[in-house]
Amino acid sequence: MSRHRKNIVCNRILKMLFISSILFFILILRLYYIQISQHSELKAQVLKQRGEEISLYPDRGIIYDRNLIPLTNREIIPTAFVYKDNLLEDKELMNFIIENSEFDEKQLKEYIKDKNSIVAIPLNWEIESPDRSIMFIANRIVRYGKNNILTHVIGYINKAENRGEAGIEKVYDEILKDGEKHFLYLEVDRGKNKTLNGEYMVSQDKNIMDPKAVKLTVDYHIQKIVEEVLDEKGIQGAVIVAHVESGEIRAMASRPNFSQYEIDEYLKREDMALYNKAIQVANPPGSLFKTVVLLAALEKDTSYLNKTFYCNGYEQINNVTIKCNEGRGHGYIGLKDAFSKSCNSTFIQLGQEIGSESIIHMAERLGMGERINIGLVEEVKGNLPKGKELKGPAIGNISIGQGSIEITPLQITNMMLIIANKGIRKDMTIVDGITTKDGYMIKEFKRNDDERIISQDIAEIVQDFMIEVVLEGTAKNMDLDFVGGAGGKTGSAQAVFKGKETIHGWFSGFYPAKNPNYVITVFVERGFSGSGAAVPIFEDIAKRIHQINR
């Protein structure tokens, strides 16, 4: 064979070897991909074919507090998985479940009656299964805890469709609906002696920097304090705690509370448990609105500070008589004392002098009659009178926060923050931003710049008036000296509740008295007076917050 022909043969052999090597390398890569990279996914598919898939983790991303404490996906419940038929036939197994759960025999049989072949039974504590062939025990993490903390803000979901229906769950549904998945696959034995064998699987996020969670400005510890106080005292209404310097909401609670797992039951009730009364229900503010009248008057003419008014116990406007809160009358009284003692007569006289339009204009500047936009879609605007509602004897009701005036606790909190910040409006929020599943901030909640609403001089005068309310006025029974004192304003508002006339109690204020840290607004349904119902709630919450912040 010639040398030339030998070279051609060698070249062809080399090419074949090269191509074979590439194909072999590709085959190895493919096998690696199948055996290693796709191992978990393929294993899951195999398990699905011969078993039953059970989710051990909520199908939604976490909602965090400001300290990255989970507000959802935090409660661990040990759960027993057993065959329904085995449980009914095996007395020893039945007794074991009863001893380690909250069920008695009748309740357990009722609980499993409508369940499928494999039943999940929550246990009271973590235990080992006495026989893993008939019972498999695993820890299950639930979306919402038994304590139902921050329920009205978090909201709830349509579980069948994994869709947010209210609160943060609704606003950030697109972010939260694709959470990390943890599954238990139970291998099913269809034979007569049914046995179980389980294996855990966890889905892996392709990109750990994907937006998967929401971080709030709420402080878990302060929220817990607020809810404990409301429940201990059996209060129906709402409380908001806001941080003065930032305008961020640290706690928001509404009562009555509800269970996020039983929404259909609450839809049938008439107690408005599903309403967030801090933002979703507006009521007459009563004497709290005298703060608006005071600001409007001082902005028009600060000489009102030196004026003396006379209260004989009532005011007559045309054919309308409005009584003062002091039936015998306060007699001659200055503006500061009139505010601290909440004299109706003085503020009606003041309202007549400055006019209803000036008062309503000030209310609008303070954020009333419009949404504050803190990040929750349920917020309502409330109502401010307009047109003919401002004419004639209406000034009497306007001056004392009655009539058609309706304000939310959030709007009152916004007003109090402006005063505590010496006239500057902070853009309030309850949402800090969108994060990764581990809490790394991806996108912060967009907030407007600070805005001056009233002058610093006037704001400081009103602060001083509010401190007097606590020292010598309608909130003088409050004892907060050890936290640096406080300032605020009470309100007792006539309203119609469930078709009957009643009085709601309000108190909104700040503490400490000098350089305030927090604003707290308390609204008590059927409280009958701000002094008697709302002031003690403010005091208790402020004391407990001070204890944890020391």
N, C-alpha and C positions, 0 to 999 in steps of 0.2 A: 504493500500500500504506500502510495506516495506520501511525502511529508505534508503536502497541502491537504490531502484528504484526511490524514490523521488530525490535523489542526481543526478541520471543520467538525469532526466527530467529537473532539475534546470540548470545543466551544458549545456544541449542542448539549453535551453531558453537563457542563457547568451551568448552562442556562436552566436545564431541567432541575438540577440540584438547587439552584437559586430560587426558582419558582416553587419547588416543593418545600424549601425552607420557609418561604413567606407564607405559603398555605398552612404549613404546620404551626407557624407562629400565630397566625390568625386563629387557627383552631384552638390553640392554648389560651389565647386571650378570650375567646368566646366561652370556653369552659370555665375560665376564671370568673368571667362576668356572671355566668349562670350559678356556679358553685359558691362564689364568695359574695359578689356585689348583690346579686338577686336572691341570695339564700333566704333572707327573712321573708321577702315577698312571696317566693315560691313555696316556702314552708307554710306560710299563712294560707295560701290557696289550697294546699293539700289538707291542712287542718279543717278548712271550711267545708271541704267535700265530705269529710267523715265526722264532723262535729258540729257544735252549736256555738255561734259567736256571741259573747256577752261583753258589753262595754263596762269597764271598771273605772272609767274616768269621763267626766262631762265632755260632750262634743263641742265645747266652746272655750274661747280664750279666757284668761284670768282678768278680773277687775281688781286692781290694787288700791290700797290707800296711799297716802303721800310718803310713807316710810317703806313702801313695797311689802306691806303685810297683805296677804291675799284676803279679799272680802268674799270671794267665791272660790270654789274648788279647794276648800281647805279642810272640810270635816271628813274624817276617815271612819267608815262603818264596816266592821268585820261582818262578813256575809257568808251564810252557809248555802251551798247549792246542792239540792237533793232532787231525786225523782219523786214526783208527786205520789205515784203509786206505792213506792217503797215507804214513804213517810206514813201513808195511811195504813199500811199493812204491818209495819215494824213498830211495835209498842215501845221498845227500848230506844229506837231512834227518835220517836215522837217525844219521849220523856227528856231525852238529851237536849232537844231543841227548846222545849218549854223551860228547862232549868237555866238555859243560857240566853233567853230572849225575853221580851216583854209580854209574850203571849201566854194565855192559859190554853187548855186543850180546845175549848169551844172557839176562842178567838183565832187560834191557829187554823182550825178546820175552815172557818169562815174566810180567813185570809187567802188560803190556797184554793178555795172552791172554784174560782174562775180563771186560775192560772194554767199555763201550758204544762207540758210534760215535766220540764225542769223548773223547779221553784227556787227563787232567791229569797232567803229569810234573813233580815237584819238581826245581828246578835248584840248583846250588851257589852261584850269585851272580846279581846283576841284569845282564841283557844285553839288547841290542836284537834284535828278530827280524829275520833276514836277508830274510824275505819274509812280510809280514803277511797275504798272501792265503792262505797255507797254515799259518801258525802265529801264534797270538796269545799274548803274554806278559803276565802280570799278577801283582802281589804278592798273595799269599794270607796272611791271618793265621790261625794255628791256635790252638785252645783250649789245648793243652798243649805245652810246649816240649820239646826234646830232653834238657835237663838234668833234667827231672822234679822240680823243686824243690817241696818241701812236699807231695809226692804223697799221703801218707796222710791229711793234714789236708784238703786240697782234695777228695779223693775222685775219683769218676769218674761218667760218665753212661751211660745207655742211648742210644746215638747215634740209633738208628732212631726212638725216641720222644721224643728230647730231654728225657729225664727223669733227675734226679739219683738215683744208686743208692747212694752212700756219701759220708761226710764232709760238708763244707760244701755240696757240690753237692746232697746229699739234704736236709739241714736247711733250706736256703733255696731249694729248688727253685722255689717259687711266685714268688719275687723274681727269680731268675736266668733262668728259662726264656723270658722275653720280652725278649731283648736287641735292640740295634740291628742292623739288617740291611744289609749291603753286598753288592750283587749285580753280577755280570758277565753281560750278555746277549750270547750269541754267535749272530749270525745264521747260519742253516744253509743252505748251498747243496746241494741234493739232486742236482745234476748230476754228470756224469762227472768233471769236473775240480773237485773239491770245494774251495771257498774259505771263509775265515772272516772275519767282520767283527764287532768287539765294541764294546759300549758299557756304561759303568758306571752303576749306579743305587744310591742310598742312601735307605733309608727314613727319614722324619723323625718323631721323637717328637712326639706332640700336646701333651704336657706335659713340659717338661724337668725338672720337679720330681718326676716319678714315681719310686718306689723301683725301682732297676734293678741295684744292685750291693751287695756286702758288703765291709766293711772289717774286717780282722783286727788283732789286737794284735802279730802276728808282725813282726819286723824282717827285711826281706829280706837285709840284709848279715850279720846274725848267723846266720840260717838257712843261708845259703850257707857260712859258716864251719863250722858243725856238720856239714853234709852232706859237705863236702870232707874233714874230719878222719876221719869214719866210712869214707868210700870209700878214702882214702889208706891207712888201717890195716886195711882189710878186715874191719871189725867187723860182727857180727850182733847186733842188740839194739836199744836205743833211747836217745835223749838228749833231755832237756828243759832249756831255759834260761828262767828266770822272773825278772822284775824285782821286786826285794824291796819297794820302797815301794808299788807299785801292785798287785802280785799278778798282773800280766799276763804271759802267756806270750810270750816273744820268739822262741823257736825250739822246734820239736818234730820229731824225725826218727826213723824206724824203718827197720831193715834186716833182710832184703833189701828192695830197692826194686822197683818194678814200672813197666811202661809202661801208661799210661792208655788206650792205643789197642789193647791186646792182652789185655783182661781175660779173655776166654774161655780163653786159653792158661794164665793163672795159676790159674784155677779148677781146672785139671787137676793142678796141681802140689801137692806136700806140704811146701813150705818156708815156708808161712805168710806169703808175701810180701804178700798183700793185707791182713794184719792190722796194725793200728797198735799195735805192742808197747808204746808209751808209755801207752796207755789201755785197750787191748783184751785184753791178756794179763797175768795176775797170776802171780807167782812167789814162792817163799819169799824173804824179804829177808835171811836170815842175820843177821850181826852188826849190820847197820843197825838191827835191831829192838831192840838193846840200848839205843838212845836212848829208846825207849818205856819200857823197864824202869827206866832211870835217872830219867826224869821222874816216873814213878809212885812210886819210892822217895823222891826228894827232896821230893815233895809230901807224902808221909806223914811223913817225919822227916828234916830236914836234917842231923841228927847222923851220918848215914851218911857224910858227907864226912870225918869224923874216924876212921872205923872202919878197922881193918886186917883184911884177909882172907888166907886161906892157900890156895895152889894147888899141889897135888902132881902135876898133869898130867892129872887126870881127876876125874869126879864119879860116885859110885855112888848111884842112886836106885832103891830096891827091887832088882830084878834087872837094871836097865838101867844100862849104863856109857856115859858120854859123855866123850869125850876133850877136853882143852883144845887150843887151837891151838898151844900150846907143849908139846911132848911131854914134856919134862923137868920141866915145871911152872914157874910164876913165883915160887914160894915165898911169903913174906909180901909183900903188895902192898896199896897204898891204892886207893881208888875211882877217883881220877883216872888213875893209872897203869894200872889194870885196864881202864878205858874206852879209853885211848889205845893200849894193846897188845892190846885185844880179848880179854881173858881170859875164857874160857867158864866156868871154875870159879867165879870171883868172881860172875858174873851169875846162875849157877844158884843159888848160895847166897843171893844177894840176892832172887831170885825166890821161893825157898822161904820167905823171911822175910815178904815183903809179900803173897804169894799171887797166884795166876793171875787171879782176878777183878779185882784192882786193876790188873793190867797190861792186861788186855783192855779194861777201862773207860777207861783212858788212851788206848789205841789208838783206841777209838771216838770219843773227844773230839777226837783229832787227825785225824779224817776217814777212818779206815781201816774197811773193811767196808761202805762206802757210796760212792755216786757223788759225785764232786766237782762235777759239772755245769758244765763249762767251755764248753758249747755244741756238743758232738759227741755224737750219739746212740749211737755204738759203745762208749762207756765202760762198763766192767764194775765190779762192786762189790768183787771180790776175795773173800777169806774170812778170818774170824776164828773160832777154836774156841769152842764153847759146850757147855753141858750136861756130859755125861760126858767130853767132850774136855778139860775143865779139871781133871779129877781125877787123883790119884795121880802117877805118874812123868811125866805130860804136862808138868808144870811145867819139866822139864829142857829140852824142845824149845821151849816157849813163851819161856823166858828168853833163848834164843839165836836166835830167829826161824826155827825149823824146824818140822817136823811139818805140820799142816794150815793153818798161816798162809800166806796168799797175798796179796801186795800189788802194786799197779801202780806203775810209776815216777811217775805223776802223784800218787798218794797219798803217796809218799815226798817228792816235791817240795813238796806242801802242808805236810807236817810240818816240813820244813826251813825253809820260809818263815815258819812260826809262830815257830820259834826265832830266825831272823834278824831278825824284827820284834819281838823281846823279849816273846814270849808272845801277840801279837795275830794273829788269823786274818784274812787278806785274802781276799775272795771272788775266787777265781781265775777267769780267763776267757781265751779265745783269740779271742773275737769282740768287736770294738769297737762295731759297729752296722751298720745298713742305710743306704745312701747313694743319691744319684742316680747316673746313669752317669758324671758328672764328679767324684764323690767327696764331694759336699756331704752332710753328716750329716743324716739325716731322723729316725732313731730309734736311740738308743743301747741297747746290750745291758743288760738290767736286772741290777743287782748288789746283793747284800745289804750291809748296813753292816758295818764292822769289828767283830770280837768278840774279847774277851779269853778265851783258853783256859787259859793258865797264867800264874802271876805273873811280873812282870818280873825279880824277884830270881832265881828258879829258871831262867828262860830265859837270863839272863846267865851263870849258873854253867855251864849246858850249852854255851853259846857258847864259854866259856873251855876247857872240856873238849875241844871239837871243834878248837879252835886247837892244843891240845896234841897231838892226833892227827897234825896236819900237821908240827908241830915235832919231836916225839920218838917218835911212835907208828907205826902201820901205814901212814901216808901220808908218812913223813918224807923220802922221796926226791923229793918234789915241790919244785920251785924256783919260787916265786911271790913272792919278796921284792920284786921291782921293781913288782908290781901292788898291794903292800900286804899280802901274805900271804893266807892262807885258813884256813878251818876246815871240818871235815866228818867223815864216818864211812865206813869201808870195810865191805863185807859179802862173805862167800864162802858161798854158799848151796847146799846139796846139793839136787838136784832130779832129776826124771826127764824126759829130753828125747828124744823119738822112741823111747820104750820102753827107753832106756838111762840108767843113773845117771850124772850129771855134776855139775859145780859151775859155777854162774853167778857172775860178778863184779859187784859193785856199788860205786859211790862216789857219795855225795851231799854237797854242801857249799856254802859261800858264800864270796864274796870281794868286796872286801878283808876282812881279818880284823875290822877296826873299821869300823863304819858300812857294812855290806855293800850292794853294788849289785845283785848277781846271785846267784841260786841255780842250780846246775847239778847235774842228776842223770844219772848214767851207768849203764846196765845192759848188760852184755856176756854174751851167751849163750856157754856153755862157756868162760868166761874163766878158770876154775880158781882165781882169787883176785881180790878187789877191788883189792888192792895192786898186783898185777902187770898186770892188764888194764884196770881202770876208772880208776885214779888218773892214768895218763899221758894218757888221753883228756880228763879234766877239766882237767889242766894245759895241754894244747895249746889247747883251746878258750878257756880263760880268757886265755891269752897273746894269742891272735889277736883276741879281742874288745877287749882292752885297747889293742891297736895301732890299731884303727879308731876307738876312742873318745877317743884322746889329742887 
